[in-house]
Amino acid sequence: VWDQPRAEVMKGLRAMAKHADVFQRQAGLEALGRLALVEDLPLFVESLADRSKLVQRTAAWATRQVYSRHPEADRSLLE
């Protein structure tokens, strides 16, 4: 995913990011991170505390993508 897809695909990606399987979570976060939408920032920040280091690293990358593309994004989520 590089361009924002239809709403039902976005819903699926967000569901993947919360899936029980670590590889599903990582893939969902990576796809959403490429889009770097501000509305996904809470999901990325929440995923920083995931039990999997793979998911944590992807969530950190996705978070950086949002802040680098949207400097006005709310930074209080990181506190």
N, CA, C and O atoms as a MOPAC input file, in Angstrom:
PM7 MOZYME 1SCF
protein

 N      0.85500 1    -1.17700 1     0.00000 1
 C      0.00000 1     0.00000 1     0.00000 1
 C      0.89400 1     1.23000 1     0.00000 1
 O      1.72200 1     1.40700 1     0.89300 1
 N      0.72000 1     2.08100 1    -1.01000 1
 C      1.47700 1     3.33500 1    -1.07100 1
 C      0.55500 1     4.53400 1    -1.19300 1
 O      0.90100 1     5.63500 1    -0.76200 1
 N     -0.61700 1     4.32600 1    -1.77900 1
 C     -1.62400 1     5.38000 1    -1.88600 1
 C     -2.81200 1     4.98000 1    -1.03100 1
 O     -3.08800 1     3.79200 1    -0.86600 1
 N     -3.51100 1     5.95700 1    -0.49000 1
 C     -4.61400 1     5.64300 1     0.41700 1
 C     -5.70800 1     4.84800 1    -0.31000 1
 O     -6.28000 1     5.32800 1    -1.28800 1
 N     -5.99300 1     3.63900 1     0.16900 1
 C     -7.01800 1     2.80000 1    -0.45200 1
 C     -8.42100 1     3.16300 1     0.03100 1
 O     -8.60700 1     4.08500 1     0.82500 1
 N     -9.38200 1     2.42600 1    -0.46000 1
 C    -10.78300 1     2.61700 1    -0.06600 1
 C    -10.95100 1     2.37800 1     1.43700 1
 O    -10.10500 1     1.76500 1     2.08700 1
 N    -12.05100 1     2.87300 1     1.95700 1
 C    -12.33700 1     2.80200 1     3.39900 1
 C    -12.35100 1     1.36300 1     3.91300 1
 O    -11.87000 1     1.09900 1     5.01400 1
 N    -12.89500 1     0.43400 1     3.13200 1
 C    -12.95000 1    -0.94900 1     3.63400 1
 C    -11.56300 1    -1.57500 1     3.72200 1
 O    -11.31700 1    -2.41200 1     4.59000 1
 N    -10.65900 1    -1.18000 1     2.83800 1
 C     -9.28500 1    -1.67700 1     2.90800 1
 C     -8.58100 1    -1.07000 1     4.12600 1
 O     -7.84800 1    -1.76200 1     4.83300 1
 N     -8.80500 1     0.20800 1     4.36100 1
 C     -8.22300 1     0.85300 1     5.54400 1
 C     -8.70600 1     0.17200 1     6.81800 1
 O     -7.92500 1    -0.04900 1     7.74400 1
 N     -9.99000 1    -0.16000 1     6.86300 1
 C    -10.54400 1    -0.85900 1     8.02700 1
 C     -9.84200 1    -2.20300 1     8.21700 1
 O     -9.53900 1    -2.59700 1     9.34300 1
 N     -9.58700 1    -2.90100 1     7.11800 1
 C     -8.88900 1    -4.17900 1     7.18700 1
 C     -7.45400 1    -4.03800 1     7.67100 1
 O     -6.97800 1    -4.85400 1     8.46000 1
 N     -6.76500 1    -3.00800 1     7.20300 1
 C     -5.38300 1    -2.77900 1     7.64500 1
 C     -5.32500 1    -2.46400 1     9.13100 1
 O     -4.43600 1    -2.93300 1     9.84200 1
 N     -6.27700 1    -1.66700 1     9.59100 1
 C     -6.30600 1    -1.34100 1    11.02400 1
 C     -6.63100 1    -2.57400 1    11.85900 1
 O     -6.11900 1    -2.72400 1    12.96800 1
 N     -7.47500 1    -3.45400 1    11.33600 1
 C     -7.76900 1    -4.71400 1    12.03300 1
 C     -6.53000 1    -5.61000 1    12.05300 1
 O     -6.25400 1    -6.26900 1    13.05500 1
 N     -5.78700 1    -5.63400 1    10.94600 1
 C     -4.54700 1    -6.42000 1    10.90900 1
 C     -3.57200 1    -5.93900 1    11.97200 1
 O     -2.89100 1    -6.75000 1    12.60100 1
 N     -3.49700 1    -4.63900 1    12.17800 1
 C     -2.56000 1    -4.06100 1    13.13800 1
 C     -2.88600 1    -4.46100 1    14.57600 1
 O     -2.07400 1    -4.25500 1    15.47800 1
 N     -4.07100 1    -5.03300 1    14.79000 1
 C     -4.46000 1    -5.48800 1    16.12900 1
 C     -4.66900 1    -7.00300 1    16.18200 1
 O     -5.19400 1    -7.52600 1    17.16500 1
 N     -4.26400 1    -7.69300 1    15.13900 1
 C     -4.45300 1    -9.14300 1    15.01700 1
 C     -3.66000 1    -9.88900 1    16.09000 1
 O     -2.68200 1    -9.36400 1    16.62300 1
 N     -4.07800 1   -11.09700 1    16.40000 1
 C     -3.38100 1   -11.91100 1    17.40500 1
 C     -2.00300 1   -12.37000 1    16.91100 1
 O     -1.09000 1   -12.56000 1    17.71500 1
 N     -1.85100 1   -12.54700 1    15.60900 1
 C     -0.59300 1   -13.01100 1    15.03800 1
 C      0.38800 1   -11.84500 1    14.88100 1
 O      0.03200 1   -10.79300 1    14.34900 1
 N      1.60800 1   -12.03900 1    15.34300 1
 C      2.61200 1   -10.98800 1    15.32300 1
 C      2.91700 1   -10.51500 1    13.90400 1
 O      3.10100 1    -9.31800 1    13.68500 1
 N      2.97300 1   -11.42800 1    12.94100 1
 C      3.30000 1   -11.04300 1    11.57100 1
 C      2.16300 1   -10.26300 1    10.91000 1
 O      2.40300 1    -9.39400 1    10.07100 1
 N      0.93700 1   -10.57700 1    11.29100 1
 C     -0.20900 1    -9.81200 1    10.80100 1
 C     -0.15800 1    -8.38900 1    11.36600 1
 O     -0.37300 1    -7.41900 1    10.63900 1
 N      0.13000 1    -8.27300 1    12.67400 1
 C      0.22400 1    -6.94600 1    13.29400 1
 C      1.31400 1    -6.11400 1    12.62600 1
 O      1.10500 1    -4.94600 1    12.29800 1
 N      2.46100 1    -6.72100 1    12.43100 1
 C      3.58100 1    -6.00400 1    11.82500 1
 C      3.23000 1    -5.56200 1    10.40800 1
 O      3.49300 1    -4.41600 1    10.04300 1
 N      2.65000 1    -6.43500 1     9.61100 1
 C      2.30500 1    -6.09600 1     8.22800 1
 C      1.26200 1    -4.98400 1     8.17100 1
 O      1.35300 1    -4.09200 1     7.32700 1
 N      0.28300 1    -5.02900 1     9.05300 1
 C     -0.73000 1    -3.97900 1     9.09400 1
 C     -0.13100 1    -2.63600 1     9.45300 1
 O     -0.44900 1    -1.62000 1     8.83300 1
 N      0.73700 1    -2.62900 1    10.45500 1
 C      1.39400 1    -1.37700 1    10.85900 1
 C      2.31000 1    -0.84200 1     9.76400 1
 O      2.37900 1     0.36700 1     9.54600 1
 N      3.00500 1    -1.73000 1     9.08500 1
 C      3.90400 1    -1.28700 1     8.02100 1
 C      3.11500 1    -0.64300 1     6.88300 1
 O      3.50800 1     0.40900 1     6.37700 1
 N      2.01500 1    -1.26000 1     6.47900 1
 C      1.19400 1    -0.69200 1     5.40900 1
 C      0.62600 1     0.66200 1     5.82900 1
 O      0.63100 1     1.61100 1     5.04500 1
 N      0.14100 1     0.75000 1     7.05200 1
 C     -0.39600 1     2.02600 1     7.54200 1
 C      0.71000 1     3.07100 1     7.69600 1
 O      0.48300 1     4.26000 1     7.47200 1
 N      1.89000 1     2.62800 1     8.07200 1
 C      3.01100 1     3.54800 1     8.22500 1
 C      3.43800 1     4.17700 1     6.91600 1
 O      3.90500 1     5.31600 1     6.89700 1
 N      3.28300 1     3.45000 1     5.81600 1
 C      3.60800 1     4.02700 1     4.51700 1
 C      2.68800 1     5.19500 1     4.19000 1
 O      3.09200 1     6.15000 1     3.52600 1
 N      1.44700 1     5.11100 1     4.66200 1
 C      0.49200 1     6.19100 1     4.43100 1
 C      0.72100 1     7.35100 1     5.38800 1
 O      0.48800 1     8.50700 1     5.03700 1
 N      1.17600 1     7.04200 1     6.59100 1
 C      1.51300 1     8.04800 1     7.61600 1
 C      0.37000 1     9.03000 1     7.86400 1
 O      0.57000 1    10.24400 1     7.82000 1
 N     -0.81400 1     8.51100 1     8.12000 1
 C     -1.96800 1     9.35700 1     8.39700 1
 C     -2.00500 1     9.72200 1     9.88000 1
 O     -1.77300 1     8.86900 1    10.73700 1
 N     -2.29000 1    10.96800 1    10.17700 1
 C     -2.32500 1    11.43500 1    11.56300 1
 C     -3.35900 1    10.65600 1    12.37400 1
 O     -3.14400 1    10.40300 1    13.56000 1
 N     -4.46200 1    10.27900 1    11.76100 1
 C     -5.49800 1     9.56300 1    12.52300 1
 C     -5.05900 1     8.17000 1    12.97700 1
 O     -5.70300 1     7.58200 1    13.84600 1
 N     -3.98300 1     7.63200 1    12.41300 1
 C     -3.46900 1     6.33600 1    12.85300 1
 C     -2.40300 1     6.46900 1    13.94400 1
 O     -1.92400 1     5.46100 1    14.46300 1
 N     -2.04000 1     7.67200 1    14.28600 1
 C     -1.00500 1     7.89400 1    15.29800 1
 C     -1.31700 1     7.21400 1    16.63400 1
 O     -0.42000 1     6.59500 1    17.20500 1
 N     -2.54500 1     7.29900 1    17.15900 1
 C     -2.81800 1     6.59100 1    18.42800 1
 C     -2.57800 1     5.07400 1    18.33400 1
 O     -2.11500 1     4.45700 1    19.29300 1
 N     -2.89000 1     4.48900 1    17.19800 1
 C     -2.64200 1     3.05600 1    16.99500 1
 C     -1.14600 1     2.76600 1    17.00800 1
 O     -0.70800 1     1.78200 1    17.60300 1
 N     -0.36300 1     3.61700 1    16.35400 1
 C      1.08800 1     3.42300 1    16.33100 1
 C      1.68000 1     3.55600 1    17.73000 1
 O      2.51000 1     2.74300 1    18.13700 1
 N      1.25600 1     4.57100 1    18.45700 1
 C      1.77500 1     4.79200 1    19.80900 1
 C      1.38400 1     3.63100 1    20.72400 1
 O      2.19800 1     3.17200 1    21.52600 1
 N      0.15400 1     3.16000 1    20.61000 1
 C     -0.29500 1     2.00600 1    21.40000 1
 C      0.56200 1     0.77900 1    21.08300 1
 O      0.88300 1    -0.00400 1    21.97700 1
 N      0.92600 1     0.61600 1    19.82900 1
 C      1.70000 1    -0.55500 1    19.40300 1
 C      3.15400 1    -0.49300 1    19.83900 1
 O      3.86700 1    -1.49200 1    19.74900 1
 N      3.60400 1     0.65800 1    20.30800 1
 C      4.96700 1     0.75100 1    20.84300 1
 C      5.14300 1    -0.14600 1    22.06500 1
 O      6.26500 1    -0.53400 1    22.39400 1
 N      4.04800 1    -0.47500 1    22.73400 1
 C      4.09500 1    -1.32500 1    23.93100 1
 C      3.75100 1    -2.79000 1    23.61200 1
 O      3.50800 1    -3.57600 1    24.52800 1
 N      3.73100 1    -3.15400 1    22.35500 1
 C      3.41400 1    -4.53100 1    21.96600 1
 C      4.42100 1    -5.49700 1    22.58400 1
 O      5.55300 1    -5.11800 1    22.88800 1
 N      4.01000 1    -6.71800 1    22.76300 1
 C      4.90900 1    -7.71300 1    23.36400 1
 C      5.99100 1    -8.18600 1    22.39100 1
 O      6.97000 1    -8.80600 1    22.80600 1
 N      5.81800 1    -7.89700 1    21.09900 1
 C      6.78600 1    -8.30600 1    20.08200 1
 C      7.70900 1    -7.14300 1    19.71600 1
 O      7.24700 1    -6.04000 1    19.42300 1
 N      8.99300 1    -7.39800 1    19.73700 1
 C      9.97100 1    -6.37700 1    19.34700 1
 C      9.79800 1    -6.00800 1    17.87500 1
 O      9.99800 1    -4.85100 1    17.50500 1
 N      9.43100 1    -6.96600 1    17.03700 1
 C      9.19700 1    -6.69600 1    15.62100 1
 C      8.08800 1    -5.66100 1    15.44000 1
 O      8.22000 1    -4.73100 1    14.64400 1
 N      7.01400 1    -5.82800 1    16.17100 1
 C      5.89200 1    -4.88900 1    16.10000 1
 C      6.29300 1    -3.54400 1    16.69700 1
 O      5.93900 1    -2.49900 1    16.15100 1
 N      7.02200 1    -3.55500 1    17.80400 1
 C      7.47100 1    -2.30500 1    18.42900 1
 C      8.32000 1    -1.48400 1    17.46600 1
 O      8.14200 1    -0.27100 1    17.36100 1
 N      9.23300 1    -2.13400 1    16.76800 1
 C     10.11300 1    -1.41700 1    15.84000 1
 C      9.33100 1    -0.84800 1    14.65700 1
 O      9.59600 1     0.26900 1    14.21100 1
 N      8.37300 1    -1.61500 1    14.15500 1
 C      7.55100 1    -1.12600 1    13.05000 1
 C      6.68000 1     0.03800 1    13.50600 1
 O      6.49400 1     1.00800 1    12.77100 1
 N      6.15100 1    -0.06100 1    14.71900 1
 C      5.33300 1     1.02900 1    15.26900 1
 C      6.17400 1     2.29200 1    15.45000 1
 O      5.69700 1     3.39800 1    15.19300 1
 N      7.41200 1     2.13400 1    15.88700 1
 C      8.29700 1     3.29800 1    16.05200 1
 C      8.58500 1     3.94300 1    14.70000 1
 O      8.56800 1     5.16700 1    14.57400 1
 N      8.85000 1     3.11500 1    13.69200 1
 C      9.07900 1     3.64000 1    12.34700 1
 C      7.84100 1     4.37900 1    11.83900 1
 O      7.95300 1     5.47800 1    11.29500 1
 N      6.66700 1     3.78000 1    12.01500 1
 C      5.41500 1     4.39200 1    11.55200 1
 C      5.16200 1     5.71600 1    12.27100 1
 O      4.70500 1     6.68300 1    11.66100 1
 N      5.45700 1     5.75400 1    13.55500 1
 C      5.29900 1     6.99000 1    14.33000 1
 C      6.20900 1     8.08600 1    13.77800 1
 O      5.79100 1     9.23400 1    13.62300 1
 N      7.44900 1     7.72200 1    13.48500 1
 C      8.37800 1     8.70000 1    12.90300 1
 C      7.89600 1     9.18500 1    11.53500 1
 O      8.08200 1    10.35200 1    11.19000 1
 N      7.28100 1     8.29700 1    10.75800 1
 C      6.75400 1     8.69700 1     9.45100 1
 C      5.68100 1     9.76800 1     9.60100 1
 O      5.65800 1    10.74400 1     8.85200 1
 N      4.79900 1     9.57900 1    10.57000 1
 C      3.73200 1    10.56100 1    10.78800 1
 C      4.33000 1    11.90100 1    11.18500 1
 O      3.98100 1    12.93000 1    10.60600 1
 N      5.22200 1    11.90200 1    12.16000 1
 C      5.78500 1    13.16300 1    12.64800 1
 C      6.67100 1    13.84900 1    11.61000 1
 O      6.75500 1    15.07700 1    11.59000 1
 N      7.32600 1    13.08500 1    10.75800 1
 C      8.16100 1    13.72900 1     9.73700 1
 C      7.31700 1    14.34800 1     8.62900 1
 O      7.71800 1    15.34000 1     8.02100 1
 N      6.15600 1    13.77000 1     8.36600 1
 C      5.28300 1    14.31100 1     7.31000 1
 C      4.26200 1    15.31700 1     7.83400 1
 O      3.73700 1    16.13900 1     7.08300 1
 N      3.99500 1    15.23800 1     9.12700 1
 C      2.99600 1    16.11900 1     9.74700 1
 C      3.56800 1    16.71200 1    11.03400 1
 O      3.20600 1    16.26800 1    12.12300 1
 N      4.44500 1    17.69600 1    10.93200 1
 C      5.07000 1    18.25700 1    12.13200 1
 C      4.06700 1    18.86500 1    13.11200 1
 O      4.38700 1    19.06500 1    14.28400 1
 N      2.87300 1    19.15400 1    12.64300 1
 C      1.84300 1    19.72100 1    13.51200 1
 C      1.11200 1    18.65800 1    14.33100 1
 O      0.27300 1    18.99900 1    15.16400 1
 N      1.41400 1    17.38700 1    14.11200 1
 C      0.72300 1    16.29200 1    14.81500 1
 C      0.93800 1    16.40800 1    16.33300 1
 O      1.97500 1    16.88100 1    16.79800 1
 N     -0.05300 1    15.97200 1    17.06600 1
 C     -0.06800 1    16.05300 1    18.53000 1
 C      1.05600 1    15.19400 1    19.13200 1
 O      1.04000 1    13.97000 1    19.00300 1
 N      2.00100 1    15.82100 1    19.76900 1
 C      3.12300 1    15.09600 1    20.38300 1
 C      2.83800 1    14.66200 1    21.81900 1
 O      3.63100 1    13.93700 1    22.42000 1
 N      1.71700 1    15.10100 1    22.36400 1
 C      1.39500 1    14.71000 1    23.74100 1
 C      1.10100 1    13.22100 1    23.85800 1
 O      1.12100 1    12.68100 1    24.96400 1
 N      0.82900 1    12.54300 1    22.74600 1
 C      0.58400 1    11.10500 1    22.78800 1
 C      1.82300 1    10.33800 1    23.22400 1
 O      1.71800 1     9.22000 1    23.72700 1
 N      2.97400 1    10.92300 1    23.03700 1
 C      4.23500 1    10.24300 1    23.36700 1
 C      4.64300 1    10.41400 1    24.82000 1
 O      5.63000 1     9.82100 1    25.25500 1
 N      3.91000 1    11.20400 1    25.57200 1
 C      4.28400 1    11.44300 1    26.97200 1
 C      3.77800 1    10.37400 1    27.88400 1
 O      4.01000 1    10.43200 1    29.09200 1

